[in-house]
Amino acid sequence: MPSIGIAGAGILGRVLAWRLVQAGFKVSLFDSDSKHGNQGAVWTAAGMLTPHTELEASNAVFELELSALSRWTSLAESLTGLVTLNRGGCLVVAHPQDTASLAQFNQVLQHHAARASAQAEHLDYAALKDLQPELAERFRKALWFPQEQWVNPHEVMHALATKLLEAGVEWHESSPITTLSAYTLQTPHHTYTFDCVVDTRGLGAKEAWQGFRGVRGEVIEVFAPEVELNCLVRLLHPRYALYIVPRPHHHYVIGATQIESEDSSPISVRSALELLSAAYSIHSGFAEARIVALRTNCRPTLPDHAPHLQVERGLLRANGLYRHGILLSPEIAYQLEQQLEYALC
Ligand SMILES: Cc1cc2nc3c(=O)[nH]c(=O)nc-3n(C[C@H](O)[C@H](O)[C@H](O)COP(=O)(O)OP(=O)(O)OC[C@H]3O[C@@H](n4cnc5c(N)ncnc54)[C@H](O)[C@@H]3O)c2cc1C
């Protein structure tokens, strides 16, 4: 079988490697980080698989995201026992003084009404109380998207590492790629040749993409034993958009800022204050939560905020997964595999 060298073992690199080993290719993975490291954007991501509630921000890739969401079902099945695909849905809420934001959000959805699955269910107070009683203390109505899902990206990354190693993938960790070209990958000490090379280095491949930039994002993980939420929650607000993603055992990821800066330094005081006070405004139980982790990274972004592929003989590249890379990875991996027939000639 042809040999494939993948540069970048982030979410896209690992999902692609998993696709290719299952199809019988001989795969080698290279990353400047360790298998359980935290350099890639994936280690900061909240893991939301939410095409519908992201429609306002990602209109251009909505259909791609729907396709990706259905591919997640089979990806999760292939990782059964190691990964949970949470199908808990997403509630969108706004405080009474911000109901204009909720109306505006709904208007955007109406605009896309032809895309039938973008429809939300309107919950009145009784329905909201029934679905998520703790939120009914502070909100009178909500929009409900039962089709939205999420994963824990750390769990997915560890699961993929386990499966790939079991399948015999040659894994070069702490091996930065210094030069990448058709058929060839170079680390500081070796040159490797393959039937095809795939570049999935995200921010690390900046020089290969015109107009590429990183967009800073910050999230906070808390342990909140007084909070019992079992679905995603989005708070609409005139100045920022906040989401809460449940993790097992009363852990919650609160995110995320979006700042036009390629700065991955630790979270700012302002961002931490805004994220935490917004979470507290959703549920008073967050007051006594314990802060478990503060994470920052940059989203790999192209000018049109959509992912793109570059295809030539012996070399494929994919990048620009922006704020939807966890969701989009199975779809982009599929598209890369489709291009292999040409690239391998
Ligand atoms: C705050 C935040 C929240 C997010 N939330 C979500 C979300 O809820 N849902 C969602 O779908 N997406 C989310 N994202 C977006 C998602 O994380 C990214 O789109 C995704 O991680 C991009 O995947 P990637 O594989 O292209 O890049 P990465 O995940 O960044 O992986 C790139 C890999 O390449 C390696 N690398 C870089 N340079 C080199 C080199 N020279 N040699 C070898 N290896 C190298 C890195 O170490 C890394 O492992 C979020 C992002 C941020 C920052």
The ligand as an ORCA input file, in Angstrom:
! r2SCAN-3c Opt
* xyz 0 1
  C     -10.795     28.863     22.133
  C     -11.113     27.931     20.997
  C     -12.318     27.246     21.033
  C     -12.657     26.397     19.970
  N     -13.825     25.691     20.036
  C     -14.189     24.890     19.000
  C     -15.401     24.164     19.065
  O     -16.136     24.214     20.059
  N     -15.752     23.389     17.985
  C     -14.961     23.290     16.879
  O     -15.343     22.587     15.922
  N     -13.772     23.949     16.806
  C     -13.373     24.750     17.839
  N     -12.190     25.433     17.795
  C     -11.397     25.372     16.545
  C     -10.474     24.171     16.469
  O      -9.744     24.034     17.663
  C      -9.511     24.340     15.295
  O     -10.234     24.690     14.128
  C      -8.781     23.020     15.032
  O      -8.050     22.639     16.163
  C      -7.848     23.140     13.838
  O      -7.344     21.842     13.597
  P      -5.963     21.580     12.873
  O      -5.703     20.115     12.974
  O      -5.959     22.248     11.530
  O      -4.888     22.405     13.746
  P      -4.395     22.137     15.236
  O      -5.432     21.526     16.064
  O      -3.823     23.458     15.694
  O      -3.197     21.086     15.052
  C      -2.014     21.416     14.356
  C      -0.910     20.448     14.780
  O       0.267     20.716     14.003
  C       1.399     20.660     14.846
  N       2.471     21.446     14.233
  C       2.507     22.788     14.017
  N       3.665     23.124     13.406
  C       4.373     21.975     13.233
  C       5.627     21.655     12.645
  N       6.431     22.588     12.099
  N       6.040     20.377     12.635
  C       5.250     19.389     13.167
  N       4.058     19.639     13.720
  C       3.623     20.899     13.762
  C       0.889     21.230     16.187
  O       1.716     20.821     17.272
  C      -0.504     20.619     16.243
  O      -0.482     19.357     16.886
  C     -11.788     26.245     18.846
  C     -10.559     26.899     18.852
  C     -10.213     27.747     19.916
  C      -8.876     28.424     19.915
*
